[in-house]
Amino acid sequence: MNQFPLSRRSDIGNKIRVSFEFFPPKNDDMEARLWETVTRLEPLRPQFVSVTYGAGGSTRERTARTVKRILQESTLTPAAHMTCVDATREEVDQVIAEFAAMGVKRFVALRGDPKEGVGAAYQPHPGGYANGAELVGALKAQGDFDISVSAYPEKHPESPDFATDFDMLKRKVDQGATRAVTQFFFDNDLYERYVERARKAGIYIPIVPGILPIHSFGQVANFASRCGAHVPGWLAERFEGLDKDPQTHALVASAVAVEQVLDLVERGVSDFHFYTMNRADLVVAVCHMIGIRPQPLVQGSAAA
C-alpha cells in the first residue's frame, strides 16, 4: 500500500475512540512541557492515557508522580505501565498495590526491555515474573483491572516466528488481558494481516493500532530499524529534504498520520492509541482532521 485516500464522511469523529501515551518527565522543563501537552489533549476526551515505565523500572518514581498528578489535576483516566524487568515478584506486587491505592484501575502490562535498551538480551529476574503473561496474572490477582498488553504486527524482534508471538499473546489473554495495543507501524496491510492471523489463532480481544506521528523522520527511522518496524520507501520519500524545514515536516507528518488513520477506519478500525512523545501539536492536528474536537470538561467525567 503506497497511499491513503483522503475523502471520508464528516461524522467519522463520532465513531472513533482514542487514547494517548506519555512518558514521565526527567526534569522541571520536561514536566512543564508534558503538562502543557496533557492540558491541550484533555478536552479531546480520550478513553484513557498511559504513562510509560522505563527499562528496568528506571522511571518508577517519576511514573508514579505523573500518574498521581493526572488523577488529581485532570479529568483524564490514567493507565500505569508495569514491567517485570530487574524486579522480584514481591517488588512488582508492591508497585501494583501502590498504584491501586492511588485509584488506578487501568494498567499496561509489558515484559519490558533490559536496561541496556532495545536489542539487548532479556534475562528474567531469578525471583521475578518471567514474561508479560505472568505479569498480567499478577495484576488480575490484585484486582479486576483493565489491562492492555503489547502486540507486534511485524512480530517481536526476539520472536523466531509469528506462532511464538501469538502463543504469548494468547497466554496474556488467558490471564485476563483486556486489549492489545500494537507497536507503531506504517503499512496498514501488515496490521490487517496480523489481526486476521490473531483471530485464526483464537485471539478475540481488541487489537488497537498504535499510531506514531512523526516528529523527526530520522529519529523514527533509526528507532524502527532497532525494533524491527518497517519504514516503507514511499514514506521516506515524503520526508526527503525536510531535515531543516520543521514547518513543512510537521505538515507532512500530520497528513501521513491522518491518511493512515482514515485508511484503517475504512478497514473497520474504531480505536487508536497515539504515541504522543509528550508533544501535542501533531496529535491535536490529526484528531481535528479526523473529526475529534474538544469537549467541555467536567471534573470526574473522564472515561471509566
Stockholm file with secondary structure:
# STOCKHOLM 1.0

chainA/1-304         MNQFPLSRRSDIGNKIRVSFEFFPPKNDDMEARLWETVTRLEPLRPQFVSVTYGAGGSTRERTARTVKRILQESTLTPAAHMTCVDATREEVDQVIAEFAAMGVKRFVALRGDPKEGVGAAYQPHPGGYANGAELVGALKAQGDFDISVSAYPEKHPESPDFATDFDMLKRKVDQGATRAVTQFFFDNDLYERYVERARKAGIYIPIVPGILPIHSFGQVANFASRCGAHVPGWLAERFEGLDKDPQTHALVASAVAVEQVLDLVERGVSDFHFYTMNRADLVVAVCHMIGIRPQPLVQGSAAA
#=GR chainA/1-304 SS CCCCCCCCCTTGGGGCEEEEEECCCSSHHHHHHHHHHHHHHGGGCCSCEEECCCGGGTTHHHHHHHHHHHHHHSSCCEEEEECCTTCCHHHHHHHHHHHHHHTCCEEEECCCCCTTCTTSCCCCCTTSCCSHHHHHHHHHHHCCCEEEEEECTTCCTTCSSHHHHHHHHHHHHHHTCCEEEECCCSCHHHHHHHHHHHHHTTCCSCEECEECCCSCHHHHHHHHHHHTCCCCHHHHHHHTTCTTCHHHHHHHHHHHHHHHHHHHHHTTCCEEEEECTTCCHHHHHHHHHTTCCCCCCCTTCSCC
#=GC SS_cons         CCCCCCCCCTTGGGGCEEEEEECCCSSHHHHHHHHHHHHHHGGGCCSCEEECCCGGGTTHHHHHHHHHHHHHHSSCCEEEEECCTTCCHHHHHHHHHHHHHHTCCEEEECCCCCTTCTTSCCCCCTTSCCSHHHHHHHHHHHCCCEEEEEECTTCCTTCSSHHHHHHHHHHHHHHTCCEEEECCCSCHHHHHHHHHHHHHTTCCSCEECEECCCSCHHHHHHHHHHHTCCCCHHHHHHHTTCTTCHHHHHHHHHHHHHHHHHHHHHTTCCEEEEECTTCCHHHHHHHHHTTCCCCCCCTTCSCC
//
